[in-house]
Amino acid sequence: MTYILGISALYHDSAACLIKDGEIIAAAQEERFSRKKHDSRLPRHATDYCLTEAGITASQLDHVVFYDKPLLKFDRIVKTAMAYAPRGRKSFAAAGSLWFGGKLQTKEQIQKFLDFSGEVLFAEHHEAHAMSAFYPSPFQNAAVLTIDGVGEWATTSLSLGRDNSLEVIKEIKFPHSLGLLYSAFTSFTGFKVNSGEYKMMGLAPYGEPKYVDKILDNLIEVCDDGSFRLNMEYFDFPVSNRMTSQRFANLFGGPARHPESELTQREMDLSRSMQEVTELVVGRLARYARQSTGMKDLCLAGGVALNCVANGKLVRDKVFDNIFIQPAAGDAGGALGAALGVWHKYLGKPRTAKTGDAMRGSYLGPKFSDAQVTKFLDSEQIRYTQLSHHELNERVADLLNDGAVVGWFQGRMEFGPRALGNRTILGDARHPDMQKKMNLKIKFREGFRPFAPAVLAEDVSDWFDLDTSSPYMLVVAPVAQHRHSKDHADMSKLFGIDKLNVVRSEIPAVTHVDFSARVQTVHKETNPEFHELLTVFKQRHNCAVLLNTSFNVRGEPPVCTPQEAYTCFMRTDMDYLVIGTMLLAKSEQPALAHDSDWQKEFALD
C-alpha cells in the first residue's frame, strides 16, 4: 500500500489530504480544528485527523507533497519588488521577514512537525489546482481551467488532461489576474479580501451594470480568447497591502466604502458590474478552451471557480457538454490535487475515471458515532431524545414545516467551503421570513445575503431551470418559471435593497432577487441520510426543497464536533439540534454559563 499526504498552507486556508493507492481517504481544513477561520498555518490538526482516519502514523507515509513551490513564489516577490522599486520598500521588508522567518524553510518545517525523514515533494500552485479538478473528475479526458489570485507566477492556466497526464497549454501570469481584480473590488466595496468575495457576488443582483464599460475601458483589456491584461496604474497590490490606488477611487467617484458602514447603491452597482466582467472573461476563456483542445468536457478549480454565478452561465450557455468543479476549489483543494499528482504523475499510476466523480461527495472529514455523541451529551447533562432514523426524519420534517430552524449534524464533515448536508442549518424555504431570521438571528450577518436550496436530485428540474446535477452547490440556476409567485411586485420599479423583501417564488427564502438560486442536488448514493430527510419532507409536505446553510455563525468556521455544534446551537436562535439520532429542543436546555462575550472570539468576516 502507498500512502501519500498532501498539504496546503502558509498563504490561505491550509488543509491536509491523505490518499491510499490513489483513493482519497480523508481531507480537512485546519480551520475546522483550530477554530481560526482561514487558518493558514501548517495543518497539524488536519494532518493528525487524516493519519488517524487511515489508521497509520507519519512514519508509514510513503510521500509527502506541498501544493506550492515557495522558492518560485519568493522569486516572484523579489522580482516584483525590483520592478516597482523604490515603491513598496516597507511592504517588501515585511514580506522578507516572513519568508526568511519560516516560509523559505517549508520543507524543514513539514519534516519537523511530521517527524518525517523522507523527501518532501513540491507541486506548482496552478498544477495542484488543475490536478485537484481533473484527477477526481468523471472524465477520462478533459480541458482544465484554473483561475485564482496568483500562485507562484500563474494566475490563470489552461491544461489538457488525458488519462493520467496533464499538460499545460497556456498561462496568464502576475500581475494580470482576474482573481485579484475581483478582490480589488471586494476591498473597495468594504469587504474582506480572500473571504468577502462571495458577499460581493451575493450583492451583485441588487445593482445595475452601470460600470461595465468603465471597467473594460480603464482597468482590464480582454481579448477574444479570454486572455487579459490589467492597467496597473489603478492597482497597488504588487507593492502594498492596499489593493487599489487613488486613481481607482477617482475613477469610481470617491473613496472605498468603510467596512461595516451602510451599503449604498454604488457598492451594489460596482458588484454587479464586476460580476458581469468576470462572467465575460470566464466565458471567453471557456470557449477558447473548447476550441483549442477539442474536448467536450471541462474541469474547473482555483478560487474563481467558486463563483457559482459564472459557473451557472457556463452551464446554461452549453460551452461544454459537461463541467466538473472541484468542491474545494480554493487553496485547500491544492492539498488534494498535489497528493493525487504524486500518484498519477510522479509515480505514473494509471487512471480510470469513475462514474460521478472520486470525491465521495466531498464528505471526507471526521464523523462521530451515536455512542460518542451520547457520551458527550450525558457527560454534560444535556437533555435529548433518541429516535429511530424514520421517526427522527418525520419529526424534523414536521418541525421544519412549522417554521423551526434545525441544526443538522450527521456523518463525515464536508471538505471545502460549502455545507452539503452534514454540518448544516436547515429551514423551510417556503417561509417568507426565513431568510431574514437566518441572517439576523442565526448567522448574525448582513441581511442581503442569500441562502442555498438543497433539493432532491430527482426533482431538481421541477424546481429549477437546471438539467444537470449540482452536488457541490457550485452552480446558480433560475428558479423554474412555474414556481414564481403570480402576484410579486414589479421588480423593475424597485432599486437596491428594496428588492430584498419581495416574495418572488414558492420558495422565497432561497430565491435571490434575480430569481436565481445556488442549487445543491442531493443524491441518495452519496448522502442517504440527507436524501431521506428531504424525501420524507416531500412526502409529508409536498416540497422537495429545504434551505441549507453552513453550521456556524459569522466569523466562525463551520462546526466539526458535537460539542461545537451544541455550543453554536445554544448561542443562536436555532430551535432544535439533531446530532446523529439525537434530537435536542432549545426549550429544554439550560443557558450556557459564562458565555456572554463569545462573539469577541471571532473577527467579523
C-alpha angles and dihedrals in degrees: 000000000000120000119195124185119202121198134191119185150119098067111045139337103000120210144167130221129187124200128185118203090339096311120117107240103171141350133175143159120246092230091069091064102032092043089223108126114238090002106193099187122112105290100247096153095042090049092050089052093050092050092047092049089054093044094235140111128233089259089068094057114114097194138011120196134186120214097227142041105238095189091055091047090050088050088058092049093050095046092046091051090050092048093052099036133169087026115081098028094141093044092051092047091053092047091048092056090054094048097045088040094061120314093087088054095057093128093052092044092052093048091049099049091045095039083228118156097185129096119289112218126208130212124194113257099244091038088058090049091050093048091048089057103038105038097054093038123110090240125097089199128018148146112257125208123188120186126173143125100286139311118190095317104325121090098171131020139181117204136175116228119202121172103306098344130091121193124190111227103175140001138191114210139210135312089030103078134152090198093054091046089054089047090050089059090043089057094043092053090054102259129123117266115242093020109037098059091095089054090057090049089052092048094051098084090059090063140061124243093243095135100050095101091045091053093047094044097047115016110034135022110208122196126207091258091055095255112136147183129209123223097236093199086083098050137068101182096105092063107018146039086245114093099204139038131230088260089061090054091048090052091058099041105260148351127324120277112266111243114263093013121124115291115239134198089261093064090048092050092045090051093049092047095049090046091055091048089051091052090049093053095042091048093052092046090052094048090050090049091053093047098044099043101033089220120145094203130062134202121200134197140150126081094290088059086071088068093104093182091061089044091053091052090052090052094048093045091054092224087155130019092235135010129199118193119193104241090218092046095157129072094298090065089057089077090058094045093049092051093049089046091059090053099046105024106027097036094031095229116168122251131213115185115238126227107262098002140293097253094095090226088303087277093137104130135089124308132196128214123228087251091057091046095050091046089057095043094047093046090056093041090239116168117237144149121227115214138177114263093255094046090048094052093048092049094047092046090055093045090052091048088054091056101263123148111227130196108218117200116175142146124333121358117251122256112223134029099296129089105228102181104290103077096027144134113218135202139165106270091206094067109098094211096047096093092052093045093049095048100044105029104027108028097025092218142121114311095227094064114116127225129221129241123229109208135180106263091228091055101042096108091053090061106026139032091247125120097183137059122268104187095160099050092244102126128074115210135175118262108251112270094236089058093057117110112258095216104037118143120269100268092196088070094053129077135199120331091358086082092063101084098044112117101229105171147000087277101044096161091067100031111100122215091266091054092255134123137196098239130211114190110207116216127199091218096060104029112019094167096055091040090054092051091052090046092053091046089053093047094049101034107022096242127109094192134085131178108250126191134162119276100249143076127246113296094015127101116240112279120267107183135044089248092055090047091053093047092050090047091054095046094056140049093262109142101206139014127207119197111175105311094337120107119200124191118208090217090063097051127094116232118269111260122235094000104120096114098043095123090066087069091072129056112230109262 
